[in-house]
Amino acid sequence: MAAQEQDPRSLLALYRGLIAVWNREPALTEGLQTPVRHRGPLLVFRRELHDRRLLVVLNMSGDDQQFDFSELRSKARVLLSTSLGGHDGFCDHAVRLRGHEGIILALE
């Protein structure tokens, strides 16, 4: 446990990050959930509350996958990725996920 305390890429860090996003984003707990149709091994849904729009993308396969969200006509800011540090900043129209990775994006 002590080693995980100091490791920003540990499972403990991931859980802390998930809890932080969960606590500061009411759209995740109270918002309307809408599935986003997509072919392939991605599970994608939007969460919306008032003017806050989040996109959750889960790669259910072991292979890298790309999700193109250009049809949403929005940029997105990465709030959290299960790869911890694999994504930084903004995505313009698509996001690439590693195998079994999940990501939470705030749509701008």
Helices and strands as residue ranges (DSSP letters): H 2-6, H 11-24, H 26-30, E 32-35, E 42-49, E 52-59, E 65-68, G 70-72, E 76-81, E 90-91, E 94-97, E 102-107
